[in-house]
């Protein structure tokens, strides 16, 4: 990767205050694509910090995140729709990097909640969402949920 410059990236914290971060733009010397180097506290394509999203996902009724109900609803749906994909990605990464020598016992996984299944792979201590996002993004497996796409000619 070669540094191509920087760009501003806005994010909201749990109080709803908007913060601006200067994010490095990196160009891949092999494929020519541009990538943005996000810190662990940001989730790709999300406008709130990872800690805010994590608080809501962990306890959707008792949190101190200043976000409207439709945002909270979208986060819960986003998590529910991607959790199985993320679990598969994390298991694949563990096996490829030889971390799967002592595989987690997944025999009773069907009876566990989504958070419990995630917790078995990355733990349930604070910053569990960052522990999901980083390896998946770094392996180029992160699926974006943007609704608009550009064709290759644009």
C-alpha positions in Angstrom: 0.0 0.0 0.0 1.1 3.5 -0.8 -0.2 6.6 1.0 -2.3 8.6 -1.5 -3.4 11.4 0.9 -6.1 11.9 3.5 -9.8 12.6 3.8 -12.1 13.6 6.6 -14.4 11.0 8.1 -17.2 12.1 10.4 -18.5 10.0 13.3 -20.9 10.4 16.2 -20.2 9.4 19.7 -22.8 8.2 22.3 -23.8 11.7 23.1 -24.6 12.4 19.5 -21.7 14.8 19.1 -20.1 14.7 15.6 -16.4 14.3 15.5 -14.1 14.6 12.4 -11.2 12.3 11.9 -8.4 12.6 9.3 -8.2 9.2 7.6 -5.3 8.1 5.4 -6.1 7.0 1.9 -4.0 4.1 0.7 -3.5 3.0 -2.9 -2.8 -0.7 -3.6 0.3 -1.0 -5.8 -1.0 -4.3 -7.3 -4.6 -3.5 -8.1 -4.7 0.3 -8.0 -7.8 0.4 -5.7 -8.1 3.0 -3.0 -8.5 1.9 0.6 -9.1 4.0 3.8 -7.3 3.2 7.0 -10.0 3.2 9.6 -9.1 3.1 13.4 -10.7 0.3 15.4 -13.3 2.5 16.9 -15.0 3.1 13.5 -17.0 0.5 11.5 -17.0 0.7 7.7 -20.0 2.5 6.3 -21.5 3.3 9.8 -21.8 6.9 11.1 -21.6 6.1 14.8 -18.5 4.9 16.7 -18.3 1.1 17.2 -18.7 1.5 20.9 -22.2 3.1 20.4 -23.3 0.3 18.0 -21.9 -2.3 20.4 -23.8 -0.9 23.4 -27.1 -1.0 21.5 -26.5 -4.6 20.2 -25.5 -5.8 23.7 -28.5 -4.2 25.4 -31.0 -2.6 23.1 -33.3 -1.4 26.0 -30.7 0.1 28.5 -28.1 2.2 26.7 -27.0 5.8 26.7 -26.6 6.2 22.9 -28.2 9.4 21.5 -29.7 8.0 18.3 -33.2 7.8 17.0 -35.3 4.6 17.1 -35.0 4.1 13.3 -31.2 4.1 13.6 -31.3 1.6 16.5 -33.7 -0.6 14.5 -31.4 -0.6 11.4 -28.4 -1.5 13.6 -30.2 -4.5 15.0 -31.4 -5.7 11.6 -27.9 -5.1 10.2 -26.3 -7.2 12.9 -28.9 -10.0 12.6 -28.6 -10.2 8.9 -24.7 -10.4 8.9 -23.9 -12.3 12.1 -23.9 -15.8 10.4 -21.7 -14.4 7.6 -19.3 -12.9 10.1 -19.1 -16.1 12.1 -18.2 -18.0 8.9 -15.5 -15.4 8.1 -14.0 -15.6 11.5 -13.9 -19.4 11.5 -12.3 -19.4 8.0 -9.7 -16.8 9.2 -8.9 -18.9 12.3 -8.4 -22.1 10.2 -6.3 -20.3 7.6 -4.0 -18.8 10.2 -3.7 -22.0 12.1 -5.6 -20.6 15.1 -8.1 -23.4 14.6 -5.8 -26.1 16.2 -8.1 -26.0 19.2 -11.5 -25.4 17.5 -14.3 -24.0 19.5 -16.9 -26.6 20.2 -19.8 -25.5 18.0 -22.0 -28.6 18.5 -24.6 -26.8 20.6 -24.4 -23.5 18.7 -28.0 -23.7 17.4 -29.5 -22.9 20.8 -27.3 -19.9 21.4 -28.2 -16.3 20.7 -26.2 -14.3 18.1 -24.3 -12.5 20.8 -23.4 -15.7 22.5 -22.2 -17.3 19.3 -20.0 -14.2 18.6 -18.8 -14.3 22.2 -17.5 -17.9 21.8 -15.2 -16.7 19.0 -14.1 -13.2 20.0 -15.2 -13.0 23.7 -17.9 -10.8 25.2 -15.6 -8.2 26.8 -16.0 -4.6 25.7 -14.8 -3.9 22.1 -16.1 -7.2 20.8 -17.4 -5.5 17.7 -13.9 -4.2 16.8 -12.6 -7.7 17.2 -15.1 -8.9 14.6 -14.6 -6.0 12.2 -10.8 -5.8 12.0 -10.0 -9.3 10.8 -12.9 -9.4 8.3 -12.0 -6.0 6.8 -8.3 -6.8 6.7 -9.0 -10.0 4.8 -11.1 -8.0 2.3 -14.3 -9.9 3.3 -16.4 -7.0 4.6 -19.6 -6.6 2.7 -20.9 -3.1 2.4 -24.5 -2.2 2.8 -24.7 0.9 0.7 -27.8 1.2 -1.4 -26.3 3.0 -4.4 -23.7 1.4 -6.6 -21.6 2.9 -9.4 -20.9 1.0 -12.6 -17.3 0.3 -13.6 -17.5 3.0 -16.4 -18.2 5.8 -13.9 
